């Protein structure tokens, strides 16, 4: 059996991190089902804003709406960069920071256990590892 190379492992990390974040974005827009459906965290934008406000207790509804929009923008941007392998190191470092802030907010506002249950710390560590791998297979970065 062939050993997986660092280039291939990096490809897998890029794809999994990108899909993970896009899946969360899809959930907040109801792609995976309506609120309350099996395996649906939010099911709509309003529930995601309420969740964002719960993680940021200082935030009123308007501020939570802005924070939710900023988080969603960066999740989509970073996901696309990772999936295409463009500016991979920068995208991976951005993902590391985003996941760190999510995990920290969950730890403080919900419980220390919550980010472990949702593998947010694992995603944070995976993104940091990806940032340090360098080149990966099938990346736009390899063409530039």
C-alpha positions in Angstrom: 0.0 0.0 0.0 1.3 3.4 -1.0 2.1 5.8 1.8 0.3 9.1 1.8 2.7 12.0 1.2 2.6 15.4 2.9 1.3 16.9 -0.3 -1.7 14.5 -0.3 -2.3 15.0 3.4 -2.4 18.7 2.8 -4.9 18.2 0.1 -7.1 16.2 2.4 -6.8 18.8 5.1 -7.7 21.6 2.6 -10.8 19.8 1.4 -12.1 18.7 4.8 -11.6 22.1 6.4 -13.2 23.8 3.4 -16.2 21.5 3.4 -16.6 21.7 7.2 -16.9 25.4 7.1 -19.2 25.5 4.0 -21.4 22.9 5.7 -21.9 25.2 8.7 -22.7 28.1 6.4 -25.2 25.9 4.5 -26.9 25.0 7.8 -27.5 28.6 8.7 -29.2 29.2 5.4 -31.5 26.1 5.8 -29.8 23.9 3.1 -29.6 20.9 5.5 -33.2 21.3 6.6 -35.6 23.4 8.7 -34.9 24.4 12.3 -35.5 21.4 14.6 -34.8 18.9 11.8 -32.5 16.0 12.5 -28.8 17.0 12.6 -29.6 20.7 11.9 -27.9 23.2 14.2 -29.7 26.4 13.2 -31.8 25.8 10.1 -32.1 29.5 9.3 -30.2 32.8 9.6 -32.3 34.1 12.5 -31.3 31.1 14.7 -27.7 31.6 13.7 -27.8 35.2 14.8 -29.4 34.2 18.1 -26.6 31.7 18.6 -24.0 34.3 17.7 -25.5 36.6 20.3 -25.3 33.8 22.9 -21.6 33.5 22.2 -21.1 37.2 22.4 -23.0 38.2 25.5 -21.9 41.9 25.0 -23.7 42.1 21.7 -27.2 43.4 21.1 -29.2 42.0 18.2 -27.8 44.4 15.7 -24.2 43.7 16.7 -24.9 40.0 16.6 -26.2 40.3 13.1 -23.0 42.1 12.0 -20.8 39.5 13.8 -22.8 36.7 12.2 -22.3 38.3 8.8 -18.6 38.8 9.3 -18.1 35.2 10.5 -20.1 33.9 7.5 -18.2 36.0 5.0 -14.8 34.7 6.3 -16.0 31.1 6.5 -17.0 31.3 2.8 -13.9 33.2 1.7 -11.5 30.9 3.6 -13.3 27.8 2.5 -13.1 28.7 -1.2 -9.4 29.6 -0.9 -8.7 26.3 0.8 -10.7 24.2 -1.7 -8.9 25.8 -4.7 -5.6 25.8 -2.9 -5.1 29.5 -3.5 -3.1 31.4 -0.9 -3.3 28.2 1.1 -0.9 29.3 3.9 -2.8 32.6 4.4 -6.2 30.9 4.2 -5.1 28.2 6.7 -3.8 30.8 9.1 -7.1 32.7 8.8 -9.0 29.5 9.4 -6.8 28.9 12.5 -7.7 32.3 13.9 -11.4 32.0 13.0 -11.6 28.5 14.7 -9.6 29.8 17.7 -12.1 32.7 18.2 -15.1 30.3 17.8 -13.6 27.8 20.3 -12.7 30.5 22.8 -16.2 32.1 22.6 -17.9 28.7 22.9 -15.6 27.9 25.9 -16.5 31.1 27.7 -20.1 31.4 26.8 -21.4 27.8 26.6 -18.9 25.5 28.3 -15.3 24.3 28.0 -16.7 21.1 26.7 -18.7 22.6 23.8 -15.8 23.3 21.4 -14.5 19.7 22.0 -18.0 18.3 21.2 -18.0 20.1 17.9 -14.3 19.5 17.1 -13.6 23.2 16.8 -10.2 22.8 18.5 -9.4 19.9 16.2 -10.3 22.1 13.2 -8.1 24.9 14.7 -5.2 22.5 15.0 -5.7 21.0 11.6 -5.7 24.5 10.0 -2.5 25.4 11.9 -0.9 22.2 10.6 -2.0 22.9 7.1 -0.4 26.4 7.3 2.9 24.8 8.1 2.8 22.1 5.4 3.4 24.5 2.6 2.5 23.1 -0.8 -0.3 20.6 -1.3 -1.5 18.5 -4.2 -3.8 19.9 -6.8 -3.5 23.5 -5.7 -3.7 26.8 -7.7 -0.6 27.8 -5.6 1.4 25.2 -7.5 0.6 26.9 -10.8 1.7 30.3 -9.8 
